[in-house]
């Protein structure tokens, strides 16, 4: 990863532990973008977006 600060502990530098890659609902599962964490009975959900990365080849 090319991160300067840890996503889970922003006051710490990233040490490439990859804990941020695991599912919020099942900590034993690596995130596969199944979206279960944002689906539910609510009419809307909010998520915080810290960064947007663009594919430089497609610009």
N, CA, C and O atoms as a Tripos MOL2 file, in Angstrom:
@<TRIPOS>MOLECULE
protein
  236   235    59     0     0
PROTEIN
NO_CHARGES

@<TRIPOS>ATOM
      1 N           0.8360   -1.1910    0.0000 N.3       1 UNK1
      2 CA          0.0000    0.0000    0.0000 C.3       1 UNK1
      3 C           0.8720    1.2420    0.0000 C.2       1 UNK1
      4 O           1.9900    1.2370    0.5160 O.2       1 UNK1
      5 N           0.3470    2.2970   -0.5820 N.am      2 UNK2
      6 CA          1.0700    3.5530   -0.6310 C.3       2 UNK2
      7 C           0.4300    4.5700    0.2990 C.2       2 UNK2
      8 O           0.1130    5.6820   -0.1250 O.2       2 UNK2
      9 N           0.2390    4.2130    1.5310 N.am      3 UNK3
     10 CA         -0.4000    5.1200    2.4880 C.3       3 UNK3
     11 C           0.6520    5.6990    3.4210 C.2       3 UNK3
     12 O           1.6140    5.0320    3.8000 O.2       3 UNK3
     13 N           0.4420    6.9540    3.7770 N.am      4 UNK4
     14 CA          1.3330    7.5850    4.7350 C.3       4 UNK4
     15 C           0.8320    7.3570    6.1530 C.2       4 UNK4
     16 O           1.6180    7.0970    7.0630 O.2       4 UNK4
     17 N          -0.4980    7.4580    6.3370 N.am      5 UNK5
     18 CA         -1.0940    7.2790    7.6590 C.3       5 UNK5
     19 C          -2.0100    6.0700    7.6630 C.2       5 UNK5
     20 O          -2.5900    5.7050    6.6410 O.2       5 UNK5
     21 N          -2.1280    5.4610    8.8190 N.am      6 UNK6
     22 CA         -3.0060    4.3110    9.0020 C.3       6 UNK6
     23 C          -4.4650    4.7550    8.8650 C.2       6 UNK6
     24 O          -4.8440    5.8100    9.3750 O.2       6 UNK6
     25 N          -5.2740    3.9570    8.1850 N.am      7 UNK7
     26 CA         -6.6980    4.2620    8.0430 C.3       7 UNK7
     27 C          -7.4210    4.0600    9.3680 C.2       7 UNK7
     28 O          -8.3090    4.8380    9.7150 O.2       7 UNK7
     29 N          -7.0500    3.0250   10.1060 N.am      8 UNK8
     30 CA         -7.7310    2.7010   11.3580 C.3       8 UNK8
     31 C          -7.2490    3.5560   12.5210 C.2       8 UNK8
     32 O          -8.0210    3.8500   13.4350 O.2       8 UNK8
     33 N          -5.9940    3.9540   12.4970 N.am      9 UNK9
     34 CA         -5.4020    4.8170   13.5260 C.3       9 UNK9
     35 C          -4.6870    5.9670   12.8140 C.2       9 UNK9
     36 O          -3.4690    5.9120   12.6420 O.2       9 UNK9
     37 N          -5.4140    7.0060   12.3970 N.am     10 UNK10
     38 CA         -4.8250    8.0690   11.5750 C.3      10 UNK10
     39 C          -3.6310    8.7860   12.1990 C.2      10 UNK10
     40 O          -2.8510    9.4130   11.4820 O.2      10 UNK10
     41 N          -3.4750    8.7070   13.5120 N.am     11 UNK11
     42 CA         -2.3280    9.3600   14.1510 C.3      11 UNK11
     43 C          -1.0500    8.5370   13.9990 C.2      11 UNK11
     44 O           0.0390    9.0230   14.3080 O.2      11 UNK11
     45 N          -1.1740    7.2880   13.5240 N.am     12 UNK12
     46 CA         -0.0130    6.4150   13.3300 C.3      12 UNK12
     47 C           0.3390    6.3250   11.8520 C.2      12 UNK12
     48 O          -0.5170    6.4780   10.9800 O.2      12 UNK12
     49 N           1.6050    6.0760   11.5920 N.am     13 UNK13
     50 CA          2.0400    5.8430   10.2130 C.3      13 UNK13
     51 C           1.5850    4.4590    9.7750 C.2      13 UNK13
     52 O           1.4770    3.5470   10.5950 O.2      13 UNK13
     53 N           1.3220    4.3050    8.5000 N.am     14 UNK14
     54 CA          0.9450    2.9970    7.9620 C.3      14 UNK14
     55 C           2.1480    2.0640    8.0480 C.2      14 UNK14
     56 O           3.2510    2.4130    7.6270 O.2      14 UNK14
     57 N           1.9200    0.8720    8.6020 N.am     15 UNK15
     58 CA          2.9990   -0.1140    8.6940 C.3      15 UNK15
     59 C           2.7050   -1.3370    7.8210 C.2      15 UNK15
     60 O           3.3180   -2.3900    7.9960 O.2      15 UNK15
     61 N           1.7700   -1.1950    6.8880 N.am     16 UNK16
     62 CA          1.3970   -2.2680    5.9570 C.3      16 UNK16
     63 C           0.9260   -3.5360    6.6610 C.2      16 UNK16
     64 O           1.2220   -4.6430    6.2090 O.2      16 UNK16
     65 N           0.1930   -3.3820    7.7680 N.am     17 UNK17
     66 CA         -0.3330   -4.5490    8.4860 C.3      17 UNK17
     67 C          -1.5290   -5.1620    7.7620 C.2      17 UNK17
     68 O          -1.8600   -6.3260    7.9890 O.2      17 UNK17
     69 N          -2.1860   -4.3800    6.8840 N.am     18 UNK18
     70 CA         -3.3360   -4.8100    6.0800 C.3      18 UNK18
     71 C          -4.5980   -5.0870    6.8920 C.2      18 UNK18
     72 O          -5.5250   -5.7070    6.3720 O.2      18 UNK18
     73 N          -4.6650   -4.6510    8.1430 N.am     19 UNK19
     74 CA         -5.8890   -4.8010    8.9340 C.3      19 UNK19
     75 C          -7.0500   -4.0370    8.3020 C.2      19 UNK19
     76 O          -8.2070   -4.4110    8.4910 O.2      19 UNK19
     77 N          -6.7610   -2.9870    7.5660 N.am     20 UNK20
     78 CA         -7.8020   -2.1840    6.9230 C.3      20 UNK20
     79 C          -8.4550   -2.9090    5.7510 C.2      20 UNK20
     80 O          -9.4660   -2.4380    5.2310 O.2      20 UNK20
     81 N          -7.9110   -4.0240    5.3310 N.am     21 UNK21
     82 CA         -8.4560   -4.7630    4.1940 C.3      21 UNK21
     83 C          -9.5070   -5.7870    4.5940 C.2      21 UNK21
     84 O         -10.0740   -6.4550    3.7280 O.2      21 UNK21
     85 N          -9.7810   -5.9260    5.8960 N.am     22 UNK22
     86 CA        -10.7140   -6.9480    6.3580 C.3      22 UNK22
     87 C         -12.1120   -6.3840    6.5490 C.2      22 UNK22
     88 O         -12.2900   -5.1890    6.7860 O.2      22 UNK22
     89 N         -13.0990   -7.2610    6.4410 N.am     23 UNK23
     90 CA        -14.5140   -6.9340    6.5210 C.3      23 UNK23
     91 C         -14.8800   -6.3530    7.8890 C.2      23 UNK23
     92 O         -14.3930   -6.8220    8.9180 O.2      23 UNK23
     93 N         -15.7380   -5.3300    7.8950 N.am     24 UNK24
     94 CA        -16.2250   -4.7560    9.1490 C.3      24 UNK24
     95 C         -17.1850   -5.6960    9.8630 C.2      24 UNK24
     96 O         -17.2530   -5.6850   11.0920 O.2      24 UNK24
     97 N         -17.9250   -6.5060    9.1230 N.am     25 UNK25
     98 CA        -18.9130   -7.4100    9.7140 C.3      25 UNK25
     99 C         -18.3180   -8.7490   10.1150 C.2      25 UNK25
    100 O         -18.7700   -9.3550   11.0870 O.2      25 UNK25
    101 N         -17.3190   -9.2220    9.3920 N.am     26 UNK26
    102 CA        -16.6700  -10.5030    9.6710 C.3      26 UNK26
    103 C         -15.1620  -10.2900    9.6380 C.2      26 UNK26
    104 O         -14.5570  -10.3490    8.5680 O.2      26 UNK26
    105 N         -14.5470  -10.0450   10.7880 N.am     27 UNK27
    106 CA        -13.1220   -9.7190   10.8250 C.3      27 UNK27
    107 C         -12.2030  -10.8330   10.3170 C.2      27 UNK27
    108 O         -11.0080  -10.6050   10.1280 O.2      27 UNK27
    109 N         -12.7420  -12.0240   10.0950 N.am     28 UNK28
    110 CA        -11.9300  -13.1210    9.5650 C.3      28 UNK28
    111 C         -11.9330  -13.1550    8.0420 C.2      28 UNK28
    112 O         -11.2160  -13.9540    7.4400 O.2      28 UNK28
    113 N         -12.7390  -12.2910    7.4110 N.am     29 UNK29
    114 CA        -12.8980  -12.2870    5.9550 C.3      29 UNK29
    115 C         -12.2550  -11.0370    5.3650 C.2      29 UNK29
    116 O         -12.4810   -9.9280    5.8490 O.2      29 UNK29
    117 N         -11.4610  -11.2190    4.3280 N.am     30 UNK30
    118 CA        -10.9130  -10.0690    3.6240 C.3      30 UNK30
    119 C         -12.0340   -9.4360    2.7980 C.2      30 UNK30
    120 O         -12.8330  -10.1440    2.1850 O.2      30 UNK30
    121 N         -12.0900   -8.1220    2.7830 N.am     31 UNK31
    122 CA        -13.1500   -7.4170    2.0600 C.3      31 UNK31
    123 C         -13.1440   -7.8020    0.5910 C.2      31 UNK31
    124 O         -12.1050   -7.7750   -0.0690 O.2      31 UNK31
    125 N         -14.3340   -8.1650    0.0810 N.am     32 UNK32
    126 CA        -14.4760   -8.4950   -1.3370 C.3      32 UNK32
    127 C         -15.5150   -7.5850   -2.0030 C.2      32 UNK32
    128 O         -16.0360   -7.8960   -3.0740 O.2      32 UNK32
    129 N         -15.8030   -6.4610   -1.3480 N.am     33 UNK33
    130 CA        -16.7650   -5.4780   -1.8630 C.3      33 UNK33
    131 C         -18.1580   -6.0610   -2.0480 C.2      33 UNK33
    132 O         -18.8350   -5.7360   -3.0240 O.2      33 UNK33
    133 N         -18.5970   -6.9150   -1.1300 N.am     34 UNK34
    134 CA        -19.9280   -7.5240   -1.2240 C.3      34 UNK34
    135 C         -21.0340   -6.5240   -0.8810 C.2      34 UNK34
    136 O         -22.1970   -6.7560   -1.2130 O.2      34 UNK34
    137 N         -20.6870   -5.4220   -0.2240 N.am     35 UNK35
    138 CA        -21.5930   -4.3260    0.1220 C.3      35 UNK35
    139 C         -22.5860   -4.6650    1.2340 C.2      35 UNK35
    140 O         -23.4980   -3.8780    1.4870 O.2      35 UNK35
    141 N         -22.4390   -5.7990    1.8990 N.am     36 UNK36
    142 CA        -23.3420   -6.1470    2.9960 C.3      36 UNK36
    143 C         -23.2520   -5.1330    4.1290 C.2      36 UNK36
    144 O         -24.2270   -4.9390    4.8550 O.2      36 UNK36
    145 N         -22.1170   -4.4910    4.2940 N.am     37 UNK37
    146 CA        -21.9290   -3.5250    5.3760 C.3      37 UNK37
    147 C         -22.7350   -2.2420    5.1680 C.2      37 UNK37
    148 O         -22.9720   -1.5080    6.1270 O.2      37 UNK37
    149 N         -23.1600   -1.9590    3.9330 N.am     38 UNK38
    150 CA        -23.9540   -0.7490    3.7020 C.3      38 UNK38
    151 C         -25.3840   -1.0530    3.2870 C.2      38 UNK38
    152 O         -26.1790   -0.1270    3.1260 O.2      38 UNK38
    153 N         -25.7320   -2.3140    3.1100 N.am     39 UNK39
    154 CA        -27.1140   -2.6800    2.8130 C.3      39 UNK39
    155 C         -27.8900   -2.7810    4.1180 C.2      39 UNK39
    156 O         -27.3010   -3.0270    5.1710 O.2      39 UNK39
    157 N         -29.1710   -2.5980    4.0640 N.am     40 UNK40
    158 CA        -29.9910   -2.6950    5.2610 C.3      40 UNK40
    159 C         -31.3990   -2.2050    5.0030 C.2      40 UNK40
    160 O         -31.7950   -2.0000    3.8560 O.2      40 UNK40
    161 N         -32.1620   -2.0150    6.0830 N.am     41 UNK41
    162 CA        -33.5540   -1.6100    5.9820 C.3      41 UNK41
    163 C         -33.7390   -0.1010    5.8420 C.2      41 UNK41
    164 O         -34.8450    0.3600    5.5630 O.2      41 UNK41
    165 N         -32.6790    0.6640    6.0310 N.am     42 UNK42
    166 CA        -32.7880    2.1180    5.9300 C.3      42 UNK42
    167 C         -33.0380    2.5450    4.4930 C.2      42 UNK42
    168 O         -32.6880    1.8380    3.5480 O.2      42 UNK42
    169 N         -33.6540    3.7220    4.3460 N.am     43 UNK43
    170 CA        -33.8940    4.2510    3.0090 C.3      43 UNK43
    171 C         -32.6250    4.8570    2.4190 C.2      43 UNK43
    172 O         -32.5210    5.0330    1.2050 O.2      43 UNK43
    173 N         -31.6650    5.1730    3.2790 N.am     44 UNK44
    174 CA        -30.3990    5.7090    2.7890 C.3      44 UNK44
    175 C         -29.2930    5.3450    3.7670 C.2      44 UNK44
    176 O         -29.5520    5.0520    4.9340 O.2      44 UNK44
    177 N         -28.0730    5.3680    3.2850 N.am     45 UNK45
    178 CA        -26.8790    5.1150    4.0900 C.3      45 UNK45
    179 C         -25.8290    6.1370    3.6920 C.2      45 UNK45
    180 O         -25.8350    6.6400    2.5690 O.2      45 UNK45
    181 N         -24.9520    6.4330    4.5930 N.am     46 UNK46
    182 CA        -23.8510    7.3340    4.2940 C.3      46 UNK46
    183 C         -22.5210    6.6370    4.4930 C.2      46 UNK46
    184 O         -22.3520    5.8500    5.4250 O.2      46 UNK46
    185 N         -21.5920    6.9260    3.6260 N.am     47 UNK47
    186 CA        -20.2350    6.4240    3.7830 C.3      47 UNK47
    187 C         -19.2830    7.5950    3.5980 C.2      47 UNK47
    188 O         -19.5620    8.5170    2.8320 O.2      47 UNK47
    189 N         -18.1740    7.5530    4.2920 N.am     48 UNK48
    190 CA        -17.1700    8.5950    4.1910 C.3      48 UNK48
    191 C         -16.1460    8.1840    3.1340 C.2      48 UNK48
    192 O         -15.6080    7.0780    3.1720 O.2      48 UNK48
    193 N         -15.8900    9.0780    2.2030 N.am     49 UNK49
    194 CA        -14.8900    8.8310    1.1650 C.3      49 UNK49
    195 C         -13.6980    9.7280    1.4490 C.2      49 UNK49
    196 O         -13.8060   10.9540    1.4240 O.2      49 UNK49
    197 N         -12.5580    9.1000    1.7210 N.am     50 UNK50
    198 CA        -11.3450    9.8490    2.0320 C.3      50 UNK50
    199 C         -10.5680   10.2400    0.7790 C.2      50 UNK50
    200 O         -10.0320   11.3450    0.6870 O.2      50 UNK50
    201 N         -10.5140    9.3250   -0.1790 N.am     51 UNK51
    202 CA         -9.7270    9.5610   -1.3800 C.3      51 UNK51
    203 C         -10.3990    8.8990   -2.5700 C.2      51 UNK51
    204 O         -11.1610    7.9440   -2.4240 O.2      51 UNK51
    205 N         -10.1050    9.4190   -3.7400 N.am     52 UNK52
    206 CA        -10.5320    8.7890   -4.9840 C.3      52 UNK52
    207 C          -9.2750    8.5880   -5.8190 C.2      52 UNK52
    208 O          -8.5390    9.5390   -6.0830 O.2      52 UNK52
    209 N          -9.0340    7.3550   -6.2300 N.am     53 UNK53
    210 CA         -7.8670    7.0420   -7.0520 C.3      53 UNK53
    211 C          -8.3330    6.7790   -8.4760 C.2      53 UNK53
    212 O          -9.2540    5.9950   -8.7050 O.2      53 UNK53
    213 N          -7.7010    7.4290   -9.4100 N.am     54 UNK54
    214 CA         -8.0430    7.2610  -10.8160 C.3      54 UNK54
    215 C          -7.0060    6.3880  -11.4990 C.2      54 UNK54
    216 O          -5.8220    6.4320  -11.1660 O.2      54 UNK54
    217 N          -7.4570    5.6030  -12.4460 N.am     55 UNK55
    218 CA         -6.5700    4.8050  -13.2710 C.3      55 UNK55
    219 C          -5.9560    5.7420  -14.3040 C.2      55 UNK55
    220 O          -6.6620    6.2320  -15.1850 O.2      55 UNK55
    221 N          -4.6760    5.9930  -14.2110 N.am     56 UNK56
    222 CA         -4.0200    6.9670  -15.0800 C.3      56 UNK56
    223 C          -4.0420    6.5480  -16.5440 C.2      56 UNK56
    224 O          -3.9380    7.4050  -17.4210 O.2      56 UNK56
    225 N          -4.1720    5.2730  -16.8320 N.am     57 UNK57
    226 CA         -4.1930    4.8000  -18.2100 C.3      57 UNK57
    227 C          -5.4850    5.1850  -18.9210 C.2      57 UNK57
    228 O          -5.4960    5.3210  -20.1450 O.2      57 UNK57
    229 N          -6.5680    5.3610  -18.1790 N.am     58 UNK58
    230 CA         -7.8710    5.6350  -18.7860 C.3      58 UNK58
    231 C          -8.2420    7.1080  -18.7760 C.2      58 UNK58
    232 O          -9.3950    7.4450  -19.0430 O.2      58 UNK58
    233 N          -7.3210    7.9770  -18.4830 N.am     59 UNK59
    234 CA         -7.6490    9.4030  -18.4380 C.3      59 UNK59
    235 C          -7.2620   10.1010  -19.7030 C.2      59 UNK59
    236 O          -7.4690   11.3080  -19.8310 O.2      59 UNK59
@<TRIPOS>BOND
     1     1     2 1
     2     2     3 1
     3     3     4 2
     4     3     5 am
     5     5     6 1
     6     6     7 1
     7     7     8 2
     8     7     9 am
     9     9    10 1
    10    10    11 1
    11    11    12 2
    12    11    13 am
    13    13    14 1
    14    14    15 1
    15    15    16 2
    16    15    17 am
    17    17    18 1
    18    18    19 1
    19    19    20 2
    20    19    21 am
    21    21    22 1
    22    22    23 1
    23    23    24 2
    24    23    25 am
    25    25    26 1
    26    26    27 1
    27    27    28 2
    28    27    29 am
    29    29    30 1
    30    30    31 1
    31    31    32 2
    32    31    33 am
    33    33    34 1
    34    34    35 1
    35    35    36 2
    36    35    37 am
    37    37    38 1
    38    38    39 1
    39    39    40 2
    40    39    41 am
    41    41    42 1
    42    42    43 1
    43    43    44 2
    44    43    45 am
    45    45    46 1
    46    46    47 1
    47    47    48 2
    48    47    49 am
    49    49    50 1
    50    50    51 1
    51    51    52 2
    52    51    53 am
    53    53    54 1
    54    54    55 1
    55    55    56 2
    56    55    57 am
    57    57    58 1
    58    58    59 1
    59    59    60 2
    60    59    61 am
    61    61    62 1
    62    62    63 1
    63    63    64 2
    64    63    65 am
    65    65    66 1
    66    66    67 1
    67    67    68 2
    68    67    69 am
    69    69    70 1
    70    70    71 1
    71    71    72 2
    72    71    73 am
    73    73    74 1
    74    74    75 1
    75    75    76 2
    76    75    77 am
    77    77    78 1
    78    78    79 1
    79    79    80 2
    80    79    81 am
    81    81    82 1
    82    82    83 1
    83    83    84 2
    84    83    85 am
    85    85    86 1
    86    86    87 1
    87    87    88 2
    88    87    89 am
    89    89    90 1
    90    90    91 1
    91    91    92 2
    92    91    93 am
    93    93    94 1
    94    94    95 1
    95    95    96 2
    96    95    97 am
    97    97    98 1
    98    98    99 1
    99    99   100 2
   100    99   101 am
   101   101   102 1
   102   102   103 1
   103   103   104 2
   104   103   105 am
   105   105   106 1
   106   106   107 1
   107   107   108 2
   108   107   109 am
   109   109   110 1
   110   110   111 1
   111   111   112 2
   112   111   113 am
   113   113   114 1
   114   114   115 1
   115   115   116 2
   116   115   117 am
   117   117   118 1
   118   118   119 1
   119   119   120 2
   120   119   121 am
   121   121   122 1
   122   122   123 1
   123   123   124 2
   124   123   125 am
   125   125   126 1
   126   126   127 1
   127   127   128 2
   128   127   129 am
   129   129   130 1
   130   130   131 1
   131   131   132 2
   132   131   133 am
   133   133   134 1
   134   134   135 1
   135   135   136 2
   136   135   137 am
   137   137   138 1
   138   138   139 1
   139   139   140 2
   140   139   141 am
   141   141   142 1
   142   142   143 1
   143   143   144 2
   144   143   145 am
   145   145   146 1
   146   146   147 1
   147   147   148 2
   148   147   149 am
   149   149   150 1
   150   150   151 1
   151   151   152 2
   152   151   153 am
   153   153   154 1
   154   154   155 1
   155   155   156 2
   156   155   157 am
   157   157   158 1
   158   158   159 1
   159   159   160 2
   160   159   161 am
   161   161   162 1
   162   162   163 1
   163   163   164 2
   164   163   165 am
   165   165   166 1
   166   166   167 1
   167   167   168 2
   168   167   169 am
   169   169   170 1
   170   170   171 1
   171   171   172 2
   172   171   173 am
   173   173   174 1
   174   174   175 1
   175   175   176 2
   176   175   177 am
   177   177   178 1
   178   178   179 1
   179   179   180 2
   180   179   181 am
   181   181   182 1
   182   182   183 1
   183   183   184 2
   184   183   185 am
   185   185   186 1
   186   186   187 1
   187   187   188 2
   188   187   189 am
   189   189   190 1
   190   190   191 1
   191   191   192 2
   192   191   193 am
   193   193   194 1
   194   194   195 1
   195   195   196 2
   196   195   197 am
   197   197   198 1
   198   198   199 1
   199   199   200 2
   200   199   201 am
   201   201   202 1
   202   202   203 1
   203   203   204 2
   204   203   205 am
   205   205   206 1
   206   206   207 1
   207   207   208 2
   208   207   209 am
   209   209   210 1
   210   210   211 1
   211   211   212 2
   212   211   213 am
   213   213   214 1
   214   214   215 1
   215   215   216 2
   216   215   217 am
   217   217   218 1
   218   218   219 1
   219   219   220 2
   220   219   221 am
   221   221   222 1
   222   222   223 1
   223   223   224 2
   224   223   225 am
   225   225   226 1
   226   226   227 1
   227   227   228 2
   228   227   229 am
   229   229   230 1
   230   230   231 1
   231   231   232 2
   232   231   233 am
   233   233   234 1
   234   234   235 1
   235   235   236 2
@<TRIPOS>SUBSTRUCTURE
     1 UNK1         2 RESIDUE 1 A UNK
     2 UNK2         6 RESIDUE 1 A UNK
     3 UNK3        10 RESIDUE 1 A UNK
     4 UNK4        14 RESIDUE 1 A UNK
     5 UNK5        18 RESIDUE 1 A UNK
     6 UNK6        22 RESIDUE 1 A UNK
     7 UNK7        26 RESIDUE 1 A UNK
     8 UNK8        30 RESIDUE 1 A UNK
     9 UNK9        34 RESIDUE 1 A UNK
    10 UNK10       38 RESIDUE 1 A UNK
    11 UNK11       42 RESIDUE 1 A UNK
    12 UNK12       46 RESIDUE 1 A UNK
    13 UNK13       50 RESIDUE 1 A UNK
    14 UNK14       54 RESIDUE 1 A UNK
    15 UNK15       58 RESIDUE 1 A UNK
    16 UNK16       62 RESIDUE 1 A UNK
    17 UNK17       66 RESIDUE 1 A UNK
    18 UNK18       70 RESIDUE 1 A UNK
    19 UNK19       74 RESIDUE 1 A UNK
    20 UNK20       78 RESIDUE 1 A UNK
    21 UNK21       82 RESIDUE 1 A UNK
    22 UNK22       86 RESIDUE 1 A UNK
    23 UNK23       90 RESIDUE 1 A UNK
    24 UNK24       94 RESIDUE 1 A UNK
    25 UNK25       98 RESIDUE 1 A UNK
    26 UNK26      102 RESIDUE 1 A UNK
    27 UNK27      106 RESIDUE 1 A UNK
    28 UNK28      110 RESIDUE 1 A UNK
    29 UNK29      114 RESIDUE 1 A UNK
    30 UNK30      118 RESIDUE 1 A UNK
    31 UNK31      122 RESIDUE 1 A UNK
    32 UNK32      126 RESIDUE 1 A UNK
    33 UNK33      130 RESIDUE 1 A UNK
    34 UNK34      134 RESIDUE 1 A UNK
    35 UNK35      138 RESIDUE 1 A UNK
    36 UNK36      142 RESIDUE 1 A UNK
    37 UNK37      146 RESIDUE 1 A UNK
    38 UNK38      150 RESIDUE 1 A UNK
    39 UNK39      154 RESIDUE 1 A UNK
    40 UNK40      158 RESIDUE 1 A UNK
    41 UNK41      162 RESIDUE 1 A UNK
    42 UNK42      166 RESIDUE 1 A UNK
    43 UNK43      170 RESIDUE 1 A UNK
    44 UNK44      174 RESIDUE 1 A UNK
    45 UNK45      178 RESIDUE 1 A UNK
    46 UNK46      182 RESIDUE 1 A UNK
    47 UNK47      186 RESIDUE 1 A UNK
    48 UNK48      190 RESIDUE 1 A UNK
    49 UNK49      194 RESIDUE 1 A UNK
    50 UNK50      198 RESIDUE 1 A UNK
    51 UNK51      202 RESIDUE 1 A UNK
    52 UNK52      206 RESIDUE 1 A UNK
    53 UNK53      210 RESIDUE 1 A UNK
    54 UNK54      214 RESIDUE 1 A UNK
    55 UNK55      218 RESIDUE 1 A UNK
    56 UNK56      222 RESIDUE 1 A UNK
    57 UNK57      226 RESIDUE 1 A UNK
    58 UNK58      230 RESIDUE 1 A UNK
    59 UNK59      234 RESIDUE 1 A UNK
